[in-house]
Amino acid sequence: MKRERIHVLCLQETRWKGSKSREIGDGIKLFYHGLEAKRNSVAIAVSGPLKEHVSSVNRVSDNIISLRIATKDGFWTVVSVYAPQCGCTEADKEAFYEELDDVIRSAPEGDFMTVAGDFTGQVGQDRQGFERVHGGIGFGRRNQEGERIIELAEAHDLAIASTFFIKRESQKITYCSGGRQSEIDHILVRRQFLKTVKDKWQSALADAGLKLNLRKTEIMSSLGGDDVVLDANGTAFTQP
């Protein structure tokens, strides 16, 4: 986190049990929640001055945790999620989205909000009918779990941030297994704040004049504060 100037890091599958917060070195404080009987668990790591400005923690389940952080420009609600994976029951998936819906609804309207993590779903390239929340630059075709993400985004006017930036296909992929590739890690932001988001790699390439073969999607936001970063499985918000 220190090397990459990451100040807020969303984590999934941490395997840490219990509902605690602790210092883990290098000025980083970890807020986590995990159950003994399950392998999920989610966490949010916060470093630098931001860790002193966490005003509340909401440990919803071993799939959802959220923090509310006070910044110089207002409050920032950060939600780290780990959606039920393939093989989980429909009831588990519905329960997850119901809980996430409640978390989003409970956040004050004026908060800058980001929901980040492994959603298991691919939203694809097709944006027809969903132009406000989908930028049309996804990977592949939308699957059933991707439909759930779209429904969530529409219900709360959240933009699926990475779909609004042009990238090479290789940069969109966040998961590879057995020759299959997909984009299942996403960051959702309140649509009204989408203009604060810009593509990290496009900016870096423009500044350096380099060509890089980067697999993971990274985007950055001009949210107040120095080097404010949200990173979820390779997807990031940052201010240089």
N, C-alpha and C positions, 0 to 999 in steps of 0.2 A: 504493500500500500504506500509506503513512504517513497519508494523509488518512482512509482507511477503517479505520485501526488494524488492518490485516491483517499478521500476523506470519509466517504460513506460507501460501504461495500455490502451488498445483499448476497446472502449465502443460503444454499440449500444442501440437504443431505449432509449436514455437519456431524451427525451422530452424537452430538452433545445432549446429554439427558438433564432434565430439570428445567426450572424457570428462573434464570439468574442473569446477572450482569457481572463481568469481571474484567480487570485489566489483563491484557495478554502480551504486553511488551510493546516497545516502540511508540508509546503514547496512545495505543489503540485500546478501546473499550468494546467488548463484545456483549451484545444483548441477544439472548438465545432462549429457545423453548423446544424441548423434545421429550417424548414419552418413553418410558422404559420398554414398553412392549412393541414399539414400532421403530422402523429404521429411518423415518423421514427427518424431522427436525429442521428448523429454519433459524436464521440469525441475521443480525445487522451489525456490522462492525463500524465504529465511528472513531475517527482520529482527530488530532489537532484541537483547536478551540471549540469545534462543534460539539464535542462530547460533553462539554460543560453546559451546553444549552439544550440538552434533551429534556423536554418538559413533561413528556408522558410516554409510557410504553404500554402497548396492548398486545399481550400474548394470547392470541385467539385459539390457536391449535398448533399441532406440529406441522401444519401446512401454511400457516399465516402468522406473521408478526408485523407490527407496525410501530413506528416512532413518530413523535411530533417534535420538531426541532425549531428553535427560535433563531432566525437569521436577521441581519440588519434590514432586510427588505420585507420581513413578515415571517409567518410560520410555514414550515415545510413538513408535510406528512409523507413519510416514506414507508412503503409496504413491501415486504419480501414474501414471495409466494412460491410454493412448490405444489403444483396441481397433482391430483391423483394420477398415477401412471397407468399404462396399458395393463389390463388385467384386473384393475379395481372395479368395483361394482358401480352401476349407474347411480345407486343411492349415495355412494361416497362422492361421486362427482357432483351430484346435485347439492349435497351438503356443503361441499367446498365453495361452490359459487354462491350459495345462499349466505354463507359466512362472509365471503369477500364482498358481496353486495352490501351487507350491513356495515362493514368496515368503511367502505367508500362513502356510504350515505352519512355516516357519523362524522366525517371530516368536515370542518367548517368550510363554507363555500369559498372564502377568500384565501384558503391555503393553497400554496403551490403543492401539487400532489403528483407523486410518481408511484406506480405499481410495477414491480419488476421481479423477474425470476423465470423459472421453468414452468411454462403453461402447458407443456405437452402437445399443444396444438399448433398447427401451421395455418396461417391466415391466407397464404397464397398471393397470387398477383391480381386476381380479379377484384375490382373495387366497385363494380356496378351496383348502384343502390346504396353504397356505403361511403360515398366520396368524402364526407366530412371527417370520418374517423380512420379511413384507409387511404394511404397515398398512392396505391397502385404499384408499389415497387417491392412486393414480397417475393418469396421463393416458391416455385412449384404451384401446386393446386391446394386449395383449402380443404382441410379434412373436417370431420365432425367436431373435434375439439376446437378447431379453428373457428367454427361457427359459434361456439360458446364464447370465444374471445370477442368476436364481432358483436354479439348480442350484449355482452358486458360493456364494451366500449360505447355502443349506441345508447344504452340505458343511462350511462353517466357522462356522456359527452367527453369521452377520453379518446385521444389520438394514439394510434399504434405508431410510435415515433419512427421506428426504423423504416417503415413503408413510405416515408416521405422523402427519402434520400436515394439518389442514384448510386448503385454500387455494382461491381462485378459480381457474377453469380457466386464465385468462391467466397466473397466477403459476406454473403448473406447466411451462409450455412453455420449453424451453431451446434449441430449434432451429427456424428457419422458413426455408423455401426453396420457391419456386414455388407458394405458396399452401398448402403442406403444413406442418403443425406437429407437433412431437414432443417428448418428454421423454427425452433420451438421455444427459444428464449426471447422474451419481449419486454419492452418498457412502454407503459401506457402513461400519458400525461394529460392533464386537463387541457381540452382543446384550446381554451383561451390563452394558454401559455405556450402553445406550439411554436410561436414565433421566436421564443427564447432558445430554441433548440437548433443546433447546427451540427453538421457532420464532422466528426473529429478527423477522420482520415482525409477527407477532401481538403480540409484546412491545412493539415500537415503536408500533404502532397503539394499544395499550392505554394506553401512557404519554402519547402525544401527542393521542389522540382524533381522528386523521386518517384519511382514506380515500385510499389510494394505488393507482395502477394500475401494479403492478410485475410484470414478465414472468418474472423468474428466481427460482428457489427459493433461499432462504437459511435456514439453520438454525444454531443456536449451541449450544455445549457449555460446561459449567462445569469443564472440565479446568483443573487448577491452573496458576497463572501469570496475569499481567495481560495482558489483550487478546490472548489466544492465539487465533489465527484460522487456519482452513484454508479456502481458497477455490479452487474448481475450476470454471471456466467459469460463474461466478455463483452457485455453491453454497458456503456458508460455515459454518464453525464459529467462534464467537467468544465471548469473555467480556467483558461491558461493564465 
